[in-house]
Amino acid sequence: MNQEWKFKLHSVYGQILFDRKLTQSFEQVKANKGAGGIDGETIESYDANLQENIMELLNKLRAKTYQAQPVRRVYIPKKNGKKRPLGIPTIGDRIVQQSIVNVLQPKFEDLLFHNWSVGYRPNRGVQRALQIILWNIEQGYNHIYDCDIKGFFDNIPHNKLIGVLKKYVSDRTVLSLVEQWLKAGHMEEGKLIHSDYGTPQGGVISPLLANVYLNELDWEWDLNGIRFVRYADDFLLFAKSNEEIKKAATLTKNKLAELGLEISKEKTRVVNFDKDDFDFLGFTFHHWTKRRKDNKPFFNVTPKEESIRDFRLKIKEKTRKSLTLSKEEWINRVNPIIRGKVNYCVTIIKAVKANEEYGQKSHCRTRWIRKILERIDGYIRKRLRVALIHKHPTQRKGMRMNTLWNNEFFLKIKLIPSYWLYLNKAYGYTIEQYLSDMSKSAKRRFQYKVKRAKEKGEEYFTPHRLQKMQNAWNASS
């Protein structure tokens, strides 16, 4: 049964009228970092005079003279080459928004939000989403509606959003604040632009408002027995037949139309996981197949191609050969990227293990991820070999250093191999095991090359090859 009418929040505004609570909210805003708004105030400048700023803000709130400022519009690049608009509120507005979130979020978590909504929520996120996806696939819900809402954050109708919020919050002052933030508009190229639609991406309260609004959709699915996972405006529906998934798709379109939203046709499709792959949250789920030796079914999960390209691009940006840096500085530039990307890859392993703890036998395979990371490690070492050559670095000079600047060398200068880190986090794989496996792998590749040369009637250790090996040892770093 729909849970939405079982509670209503009163006297929310009074709970934020304390300097300690506003200070706590500032610390949260500070931890999230970010740029300043249209007033030029930055986190650093606000912090330098914190007590006075907090008291001034508190007095405005108590006197009810606080006014939300327009957000500063900026654009950030997306992976597809397009740009996403962000609206950056002032520091003061972010503090008040965070204070309201701190009061509303725990209540909404306990009494309103659905368990299968996982985006922008505490103690949930990508791993929880992956667990739900894997569970449904394993249970035979292999007809999937892969859906995206068209321009969601830019197209939420303000009047409908406030109408939904009024179901759960009766405090008129808080409702007025939310309306202020929605209608404050944004500054772009010196012009103030207002709209009756959208909640700015970049606002502290925007994710909470988005979840409150789409909570209407969550419970509509629940009431109709539809399995789903939703992460903000991206969601998947699951069914056991094509007929059922089509009914779910129709219900979804109708409910979204009621909310003043529509499906993005370019990003939405019906998937039959017995033969189709699909992407979600940076991972590709490769459809069911069968093992040759025993005909047992399984499916693979890997990072999306775009995620892999992004990994390589970020490494490339940090290893420009035009820079002259020490070994330590080069390693400090790439290691954080490796950690971040690997930590994300490991979430699929964590999801599989978590489901197994609940008794769900897994047919999910992730071995392809190892091969992907092994290739990326090779790319990283290749980039660093060139970067470490200070005198006229070139790819050719870098290739000469393959033997001298090998795996062991990069481990000694504290480069983190993504292949090792992934297996270490997933299974406790040690550096010693990694070195042993890489050594065996290199030996097998070498033996294969020698064997192929003999089969062709060629000599592997030609004078030219021997000279190149010698050059590697003579090359200048």
Secondary structure, DSSP 8 states (H G I E B T S, - for coil): ---GGG--B---GGGG-SHHHHHHHHHHHHHT-----TT---HHHHHHTHHHHHHHHHHHHHHT------EEEEEEE-TTS-EEEEEE--HHHHHHHHHHHHHHHHHHHHHT--TTB-TT-TT-SHHHHHHHHHHHHHTT--EEEEEEBTTHHHH-BHHHHHHHHHTTB--HHHHHHHHHHHHS-EEETTEEE--SB---TT-TTHHHHHHHHHHHHHHHHHHTT-EEEEETTEEEEEESSHHHHHHHHHHHHHHHHHTT--B-GGG-EEEETTT--EEETTEEEEEEEE-TTT--EEEEEEE-HHHHHHHHHHHHHH--TT----HHHHHHHHHHHHHHHHHHHHHHHHHHHHHHHTT----EE-HHHHHHHHHHHHHHHHHHHHHT--SS--HHHHHHTTTTS-HHHHHHTT---HHHHHHHHHH---HHHHHHHHHHHHHHHHHHHHHHHHHTT--SS-HHHHHHHHHHHH---
